[in-house]
Amino acid sequence: MKIEDVLELIRKEGYKVTNQRKAIIQVLIENRDFLLSAEELLEKSKLIYPKTNMSTIYRNIEILSNANILFSDIDKNNIAIYKLICSNNHHHHLICKSCGRTEAIDYCPIKAIEEITKEKNYILLDHKFEIYGYCEDCQNKGT
């Protein structure tokens, strides 16, 4: 996803394109293979636009989440982490517990689980399937 694509989605949602918002989106694009905390987003965004502050980060996290362009998760320290959604196609992620690198996978186990939900008389609304481990780089570093 290019910055112009994300900015266009933001405009379609009725939001202005501010310098802070551009900086945050640029950071997310440049780090598309990693999950970043709000603090990391702030630190990296300030390098691009120094007037960015934490309230702006959280406001934009909410805007990007509401526009369905931001993926969020919780790391091993119970801290919220974020990245741009890779695509609109249904997919899941492999997530490195050491460096936070993420990789999209197209496999989805939901078909097997749908039978269980039917047997238990549940209406399935949504699901999230993430696989955690260590990427090759972190394995080689001895993580």
C-alpha positions, 0 to 999 in steps of 0.5 A: 500500500502506498501513502497516496492510497492510504491518504485517499482512504482517509479523505473518503472517510471525511478526514483532513490530511494533516502533516502529523497524519502524513507522518504517522502513515509514512511511518506505518508504511516504512515499517509495514513488516513490523508491529509498532507501539504507540510510543514507537509511532510517536518516536518515529513520527517526530523524526518526520514531523517534530510537532507530532504528540501522543494525543495525535498518535492515539487520535490517528490510531482511532481514525485508521482503525475506524477506517479499517486500515489499521491492524492491532494486536497485543504484545507479550508485555500487554502493550497494544501494537499496530500496523497497516492492514496488508490488503482487503483479502482475508488473511492472517499473520505470522508474528515474531515475538522478538522483533515484531516482524509480521508476515501475511499468510493466506491460510485460514482454519475457519472452515474446520471451526465453523462445524464446531460453532454449528454444533454448539449453536453459536453464530460466528461473527468474526475471528482472529488467527495469529501464529507467534514464533521467531523469524529466521533473523531472530533465530540466527541471533539466538533469541 
